[in-house]
Amino acid sequence: MRFFRMLLPGLWLCAFAAHAGMPDYQTFPAAGPRLLLWVASERGRSEPELAAARQLAAQGVEVWSLDPANAYFLPQLPSSMDALPVRDLAAWLRAAQASGKQVTVVAVARAAVPALRAAALLGAERRSRLCVVLMHPNLYTMAEPLDAPAYLDPGNLSGLRVRVLQPRRSAATPWLPGLLDHLARHGATVSDAILENLREGYWARETPTDFEVAGSRRMAAMLLHQLDTWGCK
Amino acid sequence: MQVRRILTGLAVGLLWIAGAGAAGFETRAASPAPELRAPDLAGASRTLADYRGKVVLLNFWATWCPPCQREMPSLARLRAKMAGRPLEVVAISSAETPEEVNAYLSKMKLGFPVLLDTDGSNTRRWKVFALPTTFVLDAGGRVRHVLTGPAEWDEGEALAVVESMLAKLPEPAKQTK
């Protein structure tokens, strides 16, 4: 009994310490003209994402980093991303655009859902000034073997420029054309880039390959390269 | 003491439930299988017709996928356990190059055929969205069971599914081949 009496408070303290050690929202100021809004995946934010944010800021790209699951005390599940209050995120986008900087949203995995829905809530003029990078987005409402996939309705994306970064080593890669078509049908101007030799969430894998470890360290450079080659301004 | 016994019982019960539900096969109503058209590692084109008359376990996998790697030895053990019985284990590598697959197979001998789906066309036809995904087909080439996720194929629910499919074969087909 004593063991269980000690175990539960211990677990609570560990959870609190872990949570306290990594705030849900962090800013990395920089003087350059670009502002990147980083929305972590449903699995929460990892240290390599913060390291990339620091590197980007050091190169003049301001980063506002959000861990939405923790910020709203939601379980680390894809469905939690669907439950986020999208108006809050839309207000966040407006605040970012009010800075006068060129705003790019980077949303990871299922966080693509609230990011796109928030963009859809913006007026057409604001939406046309926004760039959205989706890292291996998950927009399925249903994906069952032998059945055609069903995608979630993100709302009106007309004028929104979206670039999908898809790791090659992913079960979703063969389905990328269908996903891009879906976004285009909702009005987005879409492009994509395949990240070779990488898996989804490669920066937070339990057993990363050497290439993934190196890719994790290069994440800031990779994103800068994507932003430059994409040319969303 | 009584509380500890209750907690231990609960823990054992939860573990048992977790174990029992680990595989999670989905039974299908004998639906016709999509077309399978893929080369093997020697470059020969294979279709489901090549395996007609046998129960087929068609496993979509990838060398980079940890759960796929974990279940591969149990598929090899299942193949060995079923030697001489009308079961064909076929693994199809989803959207990978022959070089990637051959590099993996040079370290891991499987003992069953591996097909290539380099352009992902079979993955799309079979509507595979997660790896591994395994289809169990009857001797007529119809899909009877689907499993998304890994299994220990030579034991438990997975083995029971394979045995039940073999038991449904007409008598002559059940004979050792």
Contacts between the chains, C-beta under 8 A, distances in Angstrom:
chain1	res1	chain2	res2	distance
A	1	B	3	6.1
A	1	B	4	6.4
A	4	B	7	6.8
A	140	B	129	7.3
A	143	B	129	3.9
A	143	B	130	7.5
A	144	B	127	7.3
A	144	B	129	7.6
A	145	B	126	6.9
A	145	B	127	5.6
A	145	B	128	6.0
A	145	B	129	7.2
A	145	B	133	5.4
A	145	B	135	7.3
A	145	B	146	4.9
A	145	B	148	6.3
A	146	B	28	7.5
A	146	B	31	7.0
A	146	B	34	7.2
A	146	B	126	6.7
A	146	B	127	5.1
A	146	B	143	6.7
A	146	B	146	7.0
A	147	B	127	5.7
A	148	B	127	6.6
A	149	B	127	7.3
A	149	B	129	6.6
A	169	B	62	7.0
A	169	B	64	4.2
A	169	B	65	8.0
A	171	B	62	7.6
A	171	B	65	7.7
A	171	B	94	6.9
A	171	B	123	8.0
A	171	B	128	7.0
A	171	B	129	6.1
A	171	B	130	5.2
A	171	B	131	4.7
A	172	B	129	7.4
A	173	B	95	5.8
A	173	B	120	7.1
A	174	B	94	7.0
A	174	B	95	5.1
A	174	B	120	3.2
A	174	B	123	4.7
A	174	B	124	5.4
A	175	B	124	7.2
A	175	B	129	6.9
A	199	B	64	5.9
A	207	B	66	6.8
